[in-house]
Amino acid sequence: MSKNINIDFYKIQMPASARESFENILQNVIQLPIKERFRDIRFHPVCAYQAQASWQQLWEGEMIRLRMNNLPVKGSRSGQIQEIVFNDDEGIGEQTAFIYHPPTRVLVLQSNQSGVSPSTFAKYFEVMADFSEPIYIDPILQPDAMQRMARVQSVSKFEIRVAGLDNMELFQADDYGVKDMVDLTKAFNSPSISLNLSIGRKNQGSLSVEKVKSTAQALLRGANQNKQQVKTIRISGYTNENEFVYIDLLKDRMRESVDISSGKKRNLPYQERKQIIRDAWLRRQQELLSMFYPK
């Protein structure tokens, strides 16, 4: 039996008021007794189940999210269906492996639709550290996309599409462009929004480069929690040399996909998933160090 595992790459941005590094918070959390590590995050118990600093300055670990309600039943090919019996404090455990590299603040996270999402990961450690400001986990773009983004000096078009969201408040961020979009959805009672901002073919000039980049970044952060709803974030523009630049921020995110043979195993053990995450880090290590390692 084959299985596909996706691994995504993020940069952790700590609050300006934070007095501790993320690795110190992680170390403090993992030293707590296991029962004291559980917190209810977005209506589900979440826990830093295991973590250790053991290899090449990396923290390697695993998060657990318990699904307590709307649980599946056990079925067989013969057609027998029966309820899975749990104690009141038990649920379906969804596992998510990760790596954190303190010098670059890069987080490598197993993508698990039912597991701990990037936004839940960030919220968990905000709660554990008792922060009043958010931890941001920003998707890392491919190196060539980051270079294109840095070279953009004028923006001719900014395309956004967010579809099927019943709660646009999830995107309420410090960025005023995102707040303006949230206000529009409220004003028109619409859960979806599609914007195509352009300076026009004949006009000279540019959309606000700073505004476009900050709004795109805020939407990317929102996409961490709403991968199926954020459909489009695209920027078109020009460099100082009048070279055309196009960035599709959703498609240009850094991701590794691995096909593995799990044999007859119903659940892939942490040790195997840890090695998959580690291999993904090694494949991208030089790129990441060149982009983020302190000079």
Salt bridges, closest charged atoms under 4 A:
ASP8 OD2 - LYS227 NZ 3.70
ASP8 OD1 - ARG255 NE 2.66
GLU60 OE1 - ARG278 NH2 2.79
GLU62 OE2 - ARG273 NH2 2.27
GLU94 OE2 - ARG67 NH2 3.60
GLU126 OE1 - LYS123 NZ 3.57
ASP138 OD1 - ARG221 NE 2.43
ASP144 OD2 - ARG148 NH2 3.26
GLU159 OE1 - ARG234 NH2 3.32
GLU169 OE2 - LYS186 NZ 2.71
GLU243 OE1 - ARG151 NH2 2.59
ASP252 OD2 - ARG148 NH1 3.57
GLU256 OE1 - ARG283 NE 2.78
GLU256 OE2 - ARG284 NE 2.79
GLU272 OE2 - LYS265 NZ 2.22
GLU287 OE1 - ARG284 NH1 3.01
